[in-house]
Amino acid sequence: MKTLGVIANLDKPGAGEALRELVEMAGSLAVDLVFDPECLAVLPDVETLEVEAFPGRVEAALTLGGDGTLLGAVRKMGHDPVPLLGVNLGKLGFLTGVTAHELEAAVQALVAGETVASRRRLMECEFDGKRELALNDVVMSWGNSSHIAHLEVSVDGHAITTYTCDGLIIASPTGSTGHSLSAGGPVLVPECDARVICPICPHAMTVRPVVLPGGVTVRVKVCDHSKSLVLACDGQLFDEVTPGGVVKVCPSEVTVDLLHLPGYRYWDVLREKLHWRGSAVNAGGS
């Protein structure tokens, strides 16, 4: 790769230092860097380009921040996102598996074409004639009242149930380790072509998350006697859904490649991030 885009969350500690380090190493690695205009606050003399214009101009992009920074980059690039390698300057970082100390190794791997790619399919959320893409999840929650919500849910036209709950999460495998996991949902490995419907604080103890094939369309209607809910895609406000409103979530044709360093293993990330204990030496039995 000869041209890389750079996106940084300057609110993260170490972001400015990482940007300056990138500029210093660019010459020796014979790579051109194009920066998100927000980086001008730290690097006033670099070439910049709006993230929306990265496709067609850069071959891949580095995000410096946390998972939210990477998700924001995917959202801005829309229907043609370039491959992304996330450098974690935040706390948890499921999607941004490269540490700040590995920054130079990451750029070297990108230039040499030695990164490992994990292709992820996005979802498309439709409401009130508008559409929004989501890589992680679509969430309907809370709103301006603490009253209970009543949500009629169907899959490909077949009714599942009416959830009485605080809200609902529809997560991809990528987003299964996010809000859905904290609400009691399962971990879906990235290779799964699946979706999970996870109610938030359901009124009935027998209600549990449901795993569905990735190709289905989920329809959620806010019942007439329900409170209004806030609709968000990848953590960003999309709209307010009032009683009678219908939200549809279906698979998108859009995919994005998340890049990792050679030797990356998903299970290693889970053990580290979720603090799973126990020995992996004898995994598989004797």
Secondary structure, DSSP 8 states (H G I E B T S, - for coil): --EEEEEE-TTSTTHHHHHHHHHHHHHHHT-EEEE-GGGGGT-TTS-B--GGG-BTTBSEEEEEE-HHHHHHHHHHHTTS---EEEEE-SS--SS--EEGGGHHHHHHHHHHT--EEEEEEEEEEEETTEEEEESSEEEEE-TT--S-EEEEEEETTEEEEEEEESEEEEE-TGGGGTHHHHTT-----TT--EEEEEEES-SSTT---EEEETT--EEEEE-TTS--EEEEETTEEEEEE-TT-EEEEEEEEEEEEEEE-TT--HHHHHHHHTT--S--TTTT--
